[in-house]
Amino acid sequence: MAGLINYVTDSYNELKNHVTWTPWSEAQRLTLVVIVFSVIFSLAIWGVDTVFSRVIEQYFTWVKS
């Protein structure tokens, strides 16, 4: 149990005193960039999926006839 407490204490000390954190404004800006690109990428995937679905549906309609 003492090892676990020592680990948590050392980890907290490391995070507080030795880690360089990104400034809050930059973190917000980078988060916004990630959100925007995620939305754009998901819309692109949705578009390609929709087109492929229609192409495959049209192909099977053509083959069935």
ZICOR-V355015 format. One record per residue. N is the residue number from 1. RES is the residue in one small letter. SS is DSSP state (hx for helix, st for strand, lp for the rest). PSI is psi in radians with two decimals (NA if undefined). NEAR is the number of other ideal C-beta (glycine too) atoms within 12 Angstrom. Layout:
n=N res=RES ss=SS psi=PSI near=NEAR
n=N res=RES ss=SS psi=PSI near=NEAR
This chain:
n=1 res=m ss=lp psi=-0.64 near=7
n=2 res=a ss=hx psi=-0.57 near=8
n=3 res=g ss=hx psi=-0.69 near=9
n=4 res=l ss=hx psi=-0.78 near=10
n=5 res=i ss=hx psi=-0.73 near=11
n=6 res=n ss=hx psi=-0.70 near=12
n=7 res=y ss=hx psi=-0.81 near=13
n=8 res=v ss=hx psi=-0.75 near=14
n=9 res=t ss=hx psi=-0.81 near=14
n=10 res=d ss=hx psi=-0.69 near=15
n=11 res=s ss=hx psi=-0.79 near=15
n=12 res=y ss=hx psi=-0.78 near=14
n=13 res=n ss=hx psi=-0.73 near=13
n=14 res=e ss=hx psi=-0.81 near=13
n=15 res=l ss=hx psi=-0.64 near=13
n=16 res=k ss=hx psi=-0.68 near=12
n=17 res=n ss=hx psi=-0.33 near=11
n=18 res=h ss=lp psi=-0.05 near=11
n=19 res=v ss=lp psi=2.34 near=11
n=20 res=t ss=lp psi=2.00 near=10
n=21 res=w ss=lp psi=2.55 near=11
n=22 res=t ss=lp psi=2.41 near=12
n=23 res=p ss=lp psi=2.59 near=10
n=24 res=w ss=hx psi=-0.73 near=10
n=25 res=s ss=hx psi=-0.68 near=10
n=26 res=e ss=hx psi=-0.66 near=13
n=27 res=a ss=hx psi=-0.71 near=13
n=28 res=q ss=hx psi=-0.75 near=13
n=29 res=r ss=hx psi=-0.78 near=14
n=30 res=l ss=hx psi=-0.61 near=15
n=31 res=t ss=hx psi=-0.72 near=15
n=32 res=l ss=hx psi=-0.70 near=14
n=33 res=v ss=hx psi=-0.76 near=14
n=34 res=v ss=hx psi=-0.74 near=14
n=35 res=i ss=hx psi=-0.81 near=14
n=36 res=v ss=hx psi=-0.84 near=14
n=37 res=f ss=hx psi=-0.56 near=14
n=38 res=s ss=hx psi=-0.74 near=14
n=39 res=v ss=hx psi=-0.79 near=14
n=40 res=i ss=hx psi=-0.78 near=14
n=41 res=f ss=hx psi=-0.71 near=14
n=42 res=s ss=hx psi=-0.65 near=14
n=43 res=l ss=hx psi=-0.67 near=14
n=44 res=a ss=hx psi=-0.76 near=14
n=45 res=i ss=hx psi=-0.74 near=14
n=46 res=w ss=hx psi=-0.75 near=14
n=47 res=g ss=hx psi=-0.82 near=14
n=48 res=v ss=hx psi=-0.72 near=14
n=49 res=d ss=hx psi=-0.74 near=14
n=50 res=t ss=hx psi=-0.79 near=14
n=51 res=v ss=hx psi=-0.83 near=14
n=52 res=f ss=hx psi=-0.67 near=14
n=53 res=s ss=hx psi=-0.77 near=14
n=54 res=r ss=hx psi=-0.67 near=14
n=55 res=v ss=hx psi=-0.79 near=14
n=56 res=i ss=hx psi=-0.71 near=14
n=57 res=e ss=hx psi=-0.75 near=14
n=58 res=q ss=hx psi=-0.68 near=14
n=59 res=y ss=hx psi=-0.83 near=13
n=60 res=f ss=hx psi=-0.54 near=12
n=61 res=t ss=hx psi=-0.71 near=11
n=62 res=w ss=hx psi=-0.74 near=10
n=63 res=v ss=hx psi=-0.67 near=9
n=64 res=k ss=hx psi=-0.54 near=8
n=65 res=s ss=lp psi=NA near=7
